[in-house]
Each structure stands twice: as C-alpha cells, then as structure tokens.
Amino acid sequence: MPVVPRRVDRTPGASQTESAPAESKLLHGTLTYEIRGAAYAVHGALGPGFLESIYEEALIRELAERGMAFERQWAVTVSYKGIVVGEHRLDLVVDRKVIVELKAQKGLSDAHRAQVISYLRASGLRVGLLMNFGTHKLEIERFVR
C-alpha cells in the first residue's frame, strides 16, 4: 500500500526574520528554509498582483543568484495500475529534492493542496512547498510524504 503524503506543517505568512535552523530536524529543512527565503525576497520586491509565470521567472532568478540547483517544468509520468496514463510538469524542483508549486491566487484551496500531494506521490519525492504569491502576505505550506 503506498504511503499517502500528509501536510506536516503549515506556515502561511511566516516571518521573514526567522533564524536559519542550525541543523534542522525536518526532512530537507535547511533547503526548504533557503527556498522560502528566496520566495520572500521575490514577494517583497514584487508584491501581489502578477501572473504565476512572473513569480516563477523571478523565483528562478533568485534561486540562481543564491547558487541553488533547480529544474523548471520537471516531467513526471502518471501511472494507473502500472500503466502510464499521462505526464505532468512540475513548476520547480530544487536540488532534485523539493517540489515547489507556485500559485498567484486570492488564497490556497484544498484542490491546490491535493495537487502537491499528488505530485509527491507521482514523483517519488518526499517534500513539497506550496507557495501563493497572490496575497499581501506570502503563503507557504510544507508537505512531507
């Protein structure tokens, strides 16, 4: 029976001044902390109101400036009963460890959360970040499978 991903912490609007984890006990905690820092920099500079593609472009530039490895539009095959039924592209995968799903909406919904959980299951990766740039306060939710 496959392990169903579950959301382990929810951090909408977390403080931009949090201290970095010395040795995070969270799976990929230091990496997700660095990704979140890049996202806060983008949101602080641009604010809400742009299309998701604008935030994606700005975030990849910020990640690159920080020397972080990432891949855009990472292809994941979707299988049903052992048969490939399609392919989906993930917004970003950082260091081949963390899925970053970007939104620019009025708020996050259960459908957005289900999307990240499905991506984790399909990709085999263990950690995902769901980010919403569409609000005055950046929303970030962390998921672990």
Secondary structure, DSSP 8 states (H G I E B T S, - for coil): -----EEEEE-TT--TT----SS-SSTTHHHHHHHHHHHHHHHHHH-S-S-HHHHHHHHHHHHHHTT--EEEEEEEEEEETTEEEEEEEEEEEETTTEEEEEE-SSS--HHHHHHHHHHHHHH--SEEEEEE-SSSS-EEEEEE-
